[in-house]
Each structure stands twice: as structure tokens, then as C-alpha cells.
Amino acid sequence: MTTATTRDDRIEAHIPLVRALARRYARRGGEPFDDLVQVGCIGLIHAVDRYDPARGAFEAYAVPTITGEIRRHLRDRAPLVRAPASLPRAAVGPLTDDVPCPTDPIPAVDARLAVVDALRTLPLHERRIVVLWLYGGRSQRRIAAEVGISQIHVSRLLRGALARLQVTLGEPARLPGPDAGRRFDT
């Protein structure tokens, strides 16, 4: 028996294992079951190729390799920010003329460009909170509900991010403080 046949036989023999592992992740929704099986088969092929018999049973090595490949696929295809399951999905309606556009809190173009550059220095989650607060006109309570963290945590993140932005910008007068009238409104 050749090694290629042994390899192919091992892969064929463990496809039910791949299907069982893919079924676990298909229940979570999002990706079709067949896609997860395909990705799991890639993990199975990697497991067969990299397996060392001296290290124990094949299944003990194959299961983490297959699930890791499936999880990596799901992570790469998932949205960057997921809303908590307890949060109801908001329906987005068409734009109408009776809803005014929010005004830009930083009217000068030079200052706006400086703020955009400074925002890029923040971590993504802090940047999102600052943008929702500064440009979206949202309250800390509403940001907390959208992001899925507490209002206190939003307040701390916002305060720290604004302090770092003000140091980066060098002029504290360019940004309004976190207590600029939006803290406790809903």
C-alpha cells in the first residue's frame, strides 16, 4: 500500500468527523453547513499531513486542527463588531428631508483633518466610541447600548481617548470635553 493511498484512506475515513464538527458551528448561524464542511476538510488534510504517530491518537490531533480551521474561517468572515443578542435589531428606514443632518462639531477644515489624523492613533474600539459621540451626536448611554458595554465603561474610554487626542493635537480647545452637555441625555 502506498503512502498516497493511506493518506487518501485516512482523509475519507475521517470525513464524518469533519461533518460532526462542522454541524456544531453551523447551528450558530451565519455560514452554510457545506462551506463549513469544506473548510473542515482543509483542516483534516492539514491534520493528516502534519500528524506524528509518536504523539498519540490521530483524532486527538485532528479535532483541534479541524475546529481551528473552522473557527478561523468564521472569524475572518464575521463582522468586526457584533451586537449583543439581547439588543433588538433596529430597522433602518429611508432617509427623509425632515431628519436634519448632524452638524460638524469641528467647522474648520484644517482642524477637522488634524482630528481625523489623531483619531487614527487610537485603538479601533476607542475610535468608534469617539466617532459615535463626536460626529454621531450620541449620548454615552446610547453608545453603550450600541457597542454592548456599560455607560460607565463608555465614559472611561471616552475620557481617556479624548485626553490622548488632546495631547496628540496639542491644543485642548479643538475638541469638546466628554461632559459637553451629552452625558446623561438619552
C-alpha positions as CSV (number, residue, x, y, z in Angstrom):
1,M,0.0,0.0,0.0
2,T,1.4,3.4,-0.9
3,T,1.5,6.5,1.3
4,A,-0.8,8.4,-1.1
5,T,-3.4,5.6,-0.7
6,T,-3.0,5.6,3.1
7,R,-3.3,9.4,3.2
8,D,-6.5,9.3,1.0
9,D,-8.0,6.5,3.1
10,R,-7.4,8.4,6.3
11,I,-9.0,11.5,4.8
12,E,-12.0,9.5,3.6
13,A,-12.4,7.7,6.9
14,H,-12.5,10.9,8.9
15,I,-15.0,12.9,6.8
16,P,-17.8,12.0,9.2
17,L,-15.7,13.6,12.0
18,V,-15.4,16.8,9.9
19,R,-19.2,16.8,9.3
20,A,-19.9,16.4,13.0
21,L,-17.6,19.2,13.9
22,A,-19.0,21.5,11.2
23,R,-22.5,20.8,12.5
24,R,-21.6,22.3,15.8
25,Y,-20.7,25.6,14.2
26,A,-23.5,25.5,11.7
27,R,-26.0,25.8,14.5
28,R,-24.6,29.2,15.4
29,G,-25.8,30.5,12.1
30,G,-24.2,32.7,9.5
31,E,-22.3,30.3,7.3
32,P,-23.8,27.4,5.2
33,F,-23.1,23.9,6.5
34,D,-21.5,22.8,3.2
35,D,-19.0,25.7,3.4
36,L,-18.0,24.7,7.0
37,V,-17.5,21.1,5.8
38,Q,-15.2,22.3,3.0
39,V,-13.2,24.4,5.5
40,G,-13.1,21.5,7.9
41,C,-11.9,19.2,5.2
42,I,-9.0,21.6,4.6
43,G,-8.2,21.3,8.3
44,L,-8.4,17.5,8.0
45,I,-5.9,17.5,5.2
46,H,-3.6,19.7,7.3
47,A,-4.0,17.3,10.2
48,V,-3.3,14.2,8.1
49,D,-0.2,15.8,6.5
50,R,1.2,17.1,9.8
51,Y,0.3,14.2,12.1
52,D,3.1,12.5,14.0
53,P,2.1,9.0,15.2
54,A,4.6,9.2,18.1
55,R,2.5,12.0,19.7
56,G,-0.7,10.0,20.3
57,A,-4.0,9.2,18.7
58,F,-4.8,10.8,15.3
59,E,-8.3,12.0,16.4
60,A,-6.8,13.9,19.4
61,Y,-4.7,15.9,16.9
62,A,-7.3,16.2,14.2
63,V,-10.2,17.6,16.2
64,P,-8.4,20.8,17.3
65,T,-6.9,21.3,13.9
66,I,-10.2,20.9,12.1
67,T,-12.1,23.1,14.6
68,G,-9.3,25.7,14.5
69,E,-9.7,25.9,10.7
70,I,-13.5,26.3,11.0
71,R,-13.1,28.9,13.7
72,R,-10.6,30.9,11.7
73,H,-12.9,30.8,8.7
74,L,-15.8,32.1,10.9
75,R,-13.7,34.8,12.5
76,D,-12.4,36.0,9.1
77,R,-16.0,36.2,7.7
78,A,-17.6,37.7,10.8
79,P,-18.4,41.4,11.1
80,L,-15.9,43.5,13.1
81,V,-18.4,44.4,15.8
82,R,-21.2,42.2,16.8
83,A,-24.3,43.5,18.6
84,P,-25.3,41.6,21.8
85,A,-28.0,39.1,21.4
86,S,-30.2,41.0,23.9
87,L,-30.1,44.1,21.8
88,P,-33.1,44.3,19.3
89,R,-32.2,44.8,15.7
90,A,-33.0,48.3,14.6
91,A,-34.8,48.7,11.3
92,V,-33.1,51.3,9.1
93,G,-35.6,53.3,7.2
94,P,-35.1,55.5,4.1
95,L,-33.6,59.0,4.6
96,T,-36.1,61.8,4.6
97,D,-35.9,65.5,4.3
98,D,-37.4,66.0,7.8
99,V,-34.4,64.5,9.5
100,P,-31.7,67.1,9.7
101,C,-28.0,66.1,9.0
102,P,-25.9,66.4,12.1
103,T,-23.7,69.5,12.1
104,D,-20.0,69.0,12.1
105,P,-18.7,69.9,15.6
106,I,-15.3,70.9,14.1
107,P,-16.1,73.5,11.4
108,A,-12.5,74.4,10.3
109,V,-11.2,72.1,7.6
110,D,-7.6,72.2,9.0
111,A,-8.8,71.3,12.5
112,R,-11.1,68.5,11.1
113,L,-8.1,66.9,9.2
114,A,-6.0,67.1,12.3
115,V,-8.7,65.4,14.3
116,V,-9.0,62.6,11.7
117,D,-5.3,62.0,11.7
118,A,-5.3,62.0,15.5
119,L,-8.2,59.5,15.6
120,R,-6.1,57.0,13.6
121,T,-3.7,56.8,16.6
122,L,-6.5,55.4,18.8
123,P,-7.4,51.7,19.1
124,L,-10.4,50.7,16.9
125,H,-12.9,50.3,19.8
126,E,-12.0,53.7,21.3
127,R,-12.0,55.4,17.8
128,R,-15.6,54.0,17.3
129,I,-16.8,55.4,20.6
130,V,-15.3,58.8,19.9
131,V,-16.7,59.0,16.4
132,L,-20.2,57.9,17.6
133,W,-20.0,60.6,20.4
134,L,-18.4,63.4,18.5
135,Y,-19.8,63.0,15.0
136,G,-22.9,60.8,15.6
137,G,-24.2,63.1,18.4
138,R,-25.0,60.0,20.5
139,S,-25.1,60.0,24.3
140,Q,-22.9,57.8,26.3
141,R,-25.9,55.7,27.3
142,R,-26.8,55.2,23.6
143,I,-23.2,54.4,22.7
144,A,-23.1,51.8,25.5
145,A,-26.3,50.2,24.2
146,E,-24.9,50.1,20.6
147,V,-21.5,48.8,21.5
148,G,-22.7,46.4,24.2
149,I,-20.8,47.8,27.2
150,S,-21.8,49.8,30.2
151,Q,-22.2,53.5,30.2
152,I,-19.5,53.8,32.9
153,H,-17.1,52.0,30.6
154,V,-18.0,54.2,27.7
155,S,-17.4,57.2,29.9
156,R,-13.9,56.0,31.0
157,L,-12.9,55.0,27.4
158,L,-14.2,58.3,26.1
159,R,-12.4,60.4,28.7
160,G,-9.1,58.5,28.1
161,A,-9.4,58.7,24.4
162,L,-10.2,62.4,24.4
163,A,-7.2,63.1,26.7
164,R,-4.9,61.2,24.3
165,L,-6.4,63.0,21.4
166,Q,-5.8,66.4,23.0
167,V,-2.2,65.5,23.7
168,T,-1.8,64.4,20.1
169,L,-3.4,67.6,18.8
170,G,-1.5,69.8,21.2
171,E,-4.5,72.2,21.6
172,P,-7.2,71.3,24.2
173,A,-9.6,73.8,22.6
174,R,-10.0,71.7,19.4
175,L,-12.2,69.1,21.0
176,P,-15.2,69.4,23.3
177,G,-14.9,67.7,26.6
178,P,-16.9,64.5,27.4
179,D,-19.2,66.5,29.7
180,A,-20.2,68.9,27.0
181,G,-24.0,68.5,27.5
182,R,-24.4,65.0,26.1
183,R,-23.5,62.9,29.1
184,F,-26.9,61.9,30.5
185,D,-29.3,62.5,27.7
186,T,-30.9,59.5,26.0
